[in-house]
Every structure is written in C-alpha cells, then in structure tokens.
C-alpha cells in the first residue's frame, strides 16, 4: 500500500537528460576560457551534449569553426582542416607570409602538392597564424565531433596550434568515441590536439530514472515501469539503445509479457552483432545458451552440452562480443560486452532455438528457481506439473526476498495452468499481482488484477483483486471511487471479505473525505470482522491503522490500541509492513521524543523489508530514518537518506508526493533552499491533484518551513495558516505530527501579527501539554520568547530562550537547539549596540549558534548566521577575509567549510593525510570536540589526540584553529 500518515542557471536543452553535473563542469570550464573533450562509447550522448554546449556558447563567440568527421572520409588528408578553415581563411590570408599562405591554400584547395612532409613548418605556422588572427578579432569556438575519425594531418595541425595558443581567446569543444569498458586514459591521445589544461569528461550510462525521463521526453509514454526497467537493463543505460528499444516497443502491436525479453529492433541487432558472422554455427549456439542463462559460466555451458565452450567464448571475446572473468576477477564467468549483445542474440534466434537453449539449461542450472523458469520457457501449452514447479519456485523466490521474481514466476505458472486445475490460473495470477505490489511494480499489479477481474467469478478472488486495484491507486484513492460498491457487492456477508473492504474504506474516509474519526471507526469495524473470521493479518492491519488515527487525534485510547496491534500472534509480513504495527510504534516513538528508540525501531524495520524485497515499505522506512536523523540534527545524513528514498520512489512511482515533501524538509535543513521550495511546491500540487487532504497539510507544512528558511515570512504565514485550517478540519490535534506550529508563530511575529502568534502558541501548548510533547513545548517557548522580545521584554526572552535550548539539547534535537542559539545570538547582538556593533562582538554573539549549526551541517541556517552578522556590522567586505567565526574564521569561511549535499569537500592539503587523519580533520572542521570525534569514529580520545598531532606535523600547522584557517584560505582562493 502506498500510503503513510552566484550565476543564473542557463536553460537546459530538453534533449540533454541526466548530464546536469557534467554540463555544469563543462560550462565552468568553457566560461573560464578553457576547452572540453567529451568521450564515451557509441550512443552514449556525446553528440547531443556537444550540440547543447555549442548552442549555448556559439553566441558568445565571434567566430565558430565546426567539423564532424566520418569513418569513410578519415583517410582524406586535410579534410577536417577544410571544414574548419575553408570559409574563414580568406578573411586573414592576406596577413600571412607568402610561404604560409601558399602552403595553407594548397592544403585547403587540394591544388599543388602540399603535405606535412614537404611544407611542414609553413603549414603548421599558417594554421596557428589564422587562429591567432581570428582570435585577435574576438573569441573563437572550435567544435569537432567524432574526433576518432579525424584525418591524421588535420589532427597534427590542430595539436601544433593548440599547444601554442596560450592566452588567446580560443576554446575547443570536441567529442571522441572510446570503448564501453575503457582502458586507462584511452582518450589521452586525442587531448594532444587540445590546449594544455583541457578538461576531459567521460559520459557514463544513464540511471534507470534518467532512462525513464528520456523515454517520456521522446514520447514513449504508457510503458509499464517494469518494462522501463527492462529497457534500462538491456540498453546498459545507453541513451541511443534505450530510445531504439522504446521505439520498437511503441511500434509493436503486442508488447512483451512480463518476464519475456524485449524485442530488439533490426537496427540495433546490426549494430551490436556485426561481428557475429565470424563465428561458427556451434559457437553461436553456445552464445545463445549463455544469453538465455541468468549468470552464465563455462561450467554451466559445459553442463548444458556445450563441450567447446572455452574456445568458442575465447573467439567471441576476441571479437569484442563477450568478456571472460567477472568484474571481481572470478574465473569461468562469461559476461557480454553489453547487455544489448545478449538481448540481440536471443532476439535473433528462432523460437525453436530458444526452446532448445532453455531445455538444456532446465537441467544444467543449479538453482531451483532458474531450473523452473527454463523449464517453463522450454515448454509450450498448459502442463500442471510445470505450473506446480513454477508455483513452488515463486514461493521460494518470495521467501528469499525477491517478490519481483516471484511475480514473474507466478505469471508463468498461470500461463501453464490447465483450465480445471486447482489452484487455478486466476489464483496464481492474483498471487503474482500481490507480489508485484510488494516489489513496487504498481503498473504490473494493477494490470494483472484487472485481467483477473475480467474473467473471475469466485467472490474471494474478485475481492482480493479489487484490493490490489485499490492499493495500486496509492494516495489517489479518489481515482478508484467506483471500485468500493463493486467490492462490497462481491464481499456479500462474508466477514473475512468484508474486513478487507472495510479496511480500505477506512483509508478512503481519511484520504478522500478527510474524516479521521470515520476512518478510525471503519478500521475498528474491520478489526472486529477480521477477528470473527480468524483473519489475524487483516485484524493487525486494521488495528495498526486505528492506532495511527488515534495517535494523530490525540485520542486517549491510542496506547491501548497500539498494544493490541503489537500483541501476539504476529504476522511476519504485517510486522514490517509500512502500515503495520512496527511502523505505528515508530511513529509513536518519534512523536513522543524517543529518538533513540525510534532509530532502533526504524533501522530494524528497514533491514527486514530489504531482506524481503518489500520496495514500497523500503521507500517509507528510508524516509522514516531520514526524519529521525533530521530531528537529531544530523542534517547531512538526513538529506542523503531523503534523496535515496525519493530516487527509489520515483523509480517505482511510489509515494512521490510524500517523498518530495520530506526531501524538501531535508533540503531546507542541510541542502539548498531553492530546491526545498521547488520540492514542497510540487508536493502541494500533487496532493491537491490527488485530493489527498492528509498529505496536503504535510506538504503545506514543508512549504511554509522552506519559505521561513528563505526569509519569506509572509509566504510562511499564508501556507501554514492553510495547514492549520486543514488539520483542524481533519481532527488532527497532535502538534508532534507536522511540527509547523512554531514556524507559524515565528513568521506571524516577523510580520507584526503578535496577537495571532500568541493564539497559535497558546492553542498548540494546550494539546502539547496534554499529550506530553516536550520538544514541541520547547519550540513553542522559543516562539514565545521571540514574541516577548518583540514586545520589548528582552530579559524575559533571553531567560526563556536559554531554558528552551537546554531542554532541546537534553532531548537530542540538535537543529532546533541550534535555532534557539541563533535567536539568542540575535538578541545579544541587538542589546550590544545594534548597527554600531563591532565585528568582534557580532562574532561573539553568534559563536554558539555557529558551532551547533556546523555540527548539524545545517548549510541554509549557516547562511542566515552570515546574513545576521553582516546585518549587525554592515561590514560585508570585511567579513569575507576575517578569521574563522569567533575563534576561527568568518561566517563565510565557516559556511564554506560545511560540506555540500553530496559529501565533504575537504581542503586540497588534506589529501596528503591518511584515511583516519582525514576523518578527524573533517570532524574538526565541523566543530566537534575530541570526545565527540572519538565517539563518532569509535576510537579513544587518546587516539584522537595522537592523530591530531600527526595531522599538525604533516600540514605544518600547530592547532585546530589552523585547520579551519586552511579550509577558509582554500575557499577564498577557490
């Protein structure tokens, strides 16, 4: 179930997908006057990226020189030179000395007998002179694609000139083909035709989500996510291959069934199998068997009857079709050079040849799941014995934590099940649909369930199929509104079936109607029906939902209901379901400020669902762990986890609105505020489109928080007022659920709405005190202290802030503690003299906040410290060159020492340190004490001290402060 309670950026070409980081590096290089060489295998997108960069930078160049070589013309001397200079040489030819002009004219026109051998120096100097003359008139951009086909004389001339153009505004932008598995520095020879210090960028394969985005951008929509995953695997992430596969599927009248290989178009077969004709017929059969196997080895091929496997695969390896030996050096492994080679071989074979290969593997494979799969693919028509073996294999795959494999095996079992068999084909299809749900393949689950409903007459089968359809809708339950009456009709008066439907009606009441009380009542009804029918699994799910609702409502029965949901006997699948009792216990713990217990619970759940292959639950539990780390003030860790959950959710289509919402909170804490705003805005839009009032209030809370961090108090008020109205209407009274109340009060104070701020504080405090939400009360104290400060009660405000900071530190809420310290610093700075405050005094006022925020890696909040100090002193220019904030550098230096979302960016000088020494130095930059470093690295304090002594000696410094100064110095020079 997919639910749970400096420089402006240039526009990116729609065709360039998945290359943002490479484009950024290329742009930085070109903007600084440097040159760029793109390299990678055929079809990887070099030309597309080259065209995009060409389009961006051609406008800023006075002269653009282009050439695109081809293999058939690579033997023609000076052809690339003609493309590059043929139309512009006349503009500057008169300025050339006569020998140079004659040599260049002969080379460009083909008249005479010009050659590098006869006119070598004159021709080289002529090309150099032309480029210098063009550069003297304005910037020159030289663009060259397919450098591997560049004729040798032209390449030599370009290299001669490039090495001598230092200081001239000439930039080179080119692309060259290298291998799929490149040798070290394979592109290096082509850099000889480039100026020194040119940047070489290798284009890597696209990720699964990037392939999905590429296919959608080209109009290949409507594909199942499992099909998109197959395209990514078969193409090896190669954009050209992926698009060709997508085109073939779009043009095919009968798409492949789940588990079947993709159709490989003739164009790709010719591209990757051009050398297949050099193999004997027997060698081709050996490779076909290898392509049909999941993990082909020489031993497997021998067992499958391929006696000459060694020599045949060795010949195939010499032709670049396969590689022997695994990536870890394992002997006997047979790997195809690209997954597409395997797919093309299989697609080119006849049906009879494929069945023969699978028949051989059905006895040769050692794994029972593999044997069953090959037996099915070698068999035509229905066969109960084959179907039973496939069903057993599906159960084994499910037990191994591979529900996606179980789903495919279940569909194969259904396909081979005779009409009168028991269990029947529909039962096996439905089980595969439930496995698909577990694995996160929502599209497949929905498709199979609808197929079952089209033919099934058995009430129990039909109700279970309706449940799959409803579950596949996720948060958008309004889209399946018509399903509920049909499911109720099929359930009749059977308590077991009615319990299933009533449980879904509980979710409908919550998500569609926004009726939390009704949802609680429906869940309680479902639990009673399930208990009557002895359906413990449904009873546990219903009790967990009821406990969640009661927790959010602040209902006094919540602890007792949760206890019932945790009572034995337990269902192992439900125990780790993201809507099960374990998840409900985690929610209770994190709302009750039990961060250590919450981390233990959610970590255990995450381990278990990964073992079971429960992808949807993994998405939710990654987000839960991220939330726990965010509460604890581990902003960098929280951001990494949030992005991991978001990527997995996007790949599977699970909980994208919720993923955007929480990743926004993590970005606002430890990443980029603009990204936080964009993600929260998207979450609000999605929740509104889905009609999901529960997530809409959470999304509005995230948007309001991002607006607060961005300094938009009015926007915060607008978003959070709406969240408040929604939650009051929904009956959500536990402020620990969304934790936006302190932000709303703070923003109201910022815009002068003091009375409303006091009302928010008072109303929220009443519920927080009743429910024992200590962290919420401490945050409300922070907000009330700001209210007192606005009323001129500075001493009372300082006392209340000091108390709030102590309480939050005790509870382990690192970021909230740091936010209180920031407000204390602001008040102390104001009391110390306002705009006349000295820089030293400003630094002192904000020392504690900076230390705490650095420890949290709270980058956006550190920016606010910087703004606060600059505002207090008016010394914008002086702050950038001061020492570290407080004792060790300016705010800007401290911010610069904070790692970006992707990880720590240490000073270059730290590269000379050993691994442990670098870790210790990095933690020093965070502001950690020796004791804190020892705890985080699991070493003794004495070891930390000894390590620091070695660091000082290697870096030629004397203290911890010097490490920070080293980082600050790099930031200034960078």
Secondary structure by P-SEA (a helix, b strand, c coil): cccccccccccccccccccaaaaaaaaaaaaacbbbbbbbcccccaaaaaaaaaaaccccccbbbbbbbccccccccaaaaaaccccccccccccccaaaaaaaaaaaccccccccccaaaaaaaaaaaaaaaaaaacbbbbbbcccccccaaaaaaaaaaaaccccccbbbbbbbbbccccccccccccccccccbbbbbbbccccaaaaaaaaaaaccccccaaaaaaaaaaacccaaaaaaaaaaaaaccccccccccccccaaaaaacccccccccaaaaaaaaaaaacccccaaaaaaacccaaaaaaaaaaaacccccccccccccccccccaaaaaaaaaaccaaaaaaaaaaaccccccaaaaaaaaaaacccccaaaaaaaaaaaaaaaaaccaaaaaaaaaaaaaaccccccccaaaaaaaaaaaaaaacaaaaaaaaaaaaaaccccaaaaaaaaaaaaaaaccccccccaaaaaaaaaacccaaaaaaaaaaaaaaaccccccaaaaaaaaaaaaaaaaaacaaaaaaaaaaaaaaaaaaacccaaaaaaaaaaccccccccccccccaaaaaaaaaaaacaaaaaaaaaaaaaaaaaaacaaaaaaaaaaaaaaaaaaacaaaaaaaaaaaaaaaaaaaccaaaaaaaaaaaaaaccccaaaaaaaaaaaaaaaaaaccaaaaaaaaaaaaaaaaaacaaaaaaaaaaaaaaaaaaacccccccccaaaaaaaaaaaacaaaaaaaaaaaaaaaaaaacaaaaaaaaaaaaaaaaaaacaaaaaaaaaaaaaaaaaaacaaaaaaaaaaaaaaaaaaaaccccccaaaaaaaaaaaaaaaaaacaaaaaaaaaaaaaaaccaaaaaaacccccccccaaaaaaacccccccccccccccccaaaaaaaaaaaacccaaaaaaaacccaaaaaaaaaaaaaaaccccaaaaaaaaaaaaaac
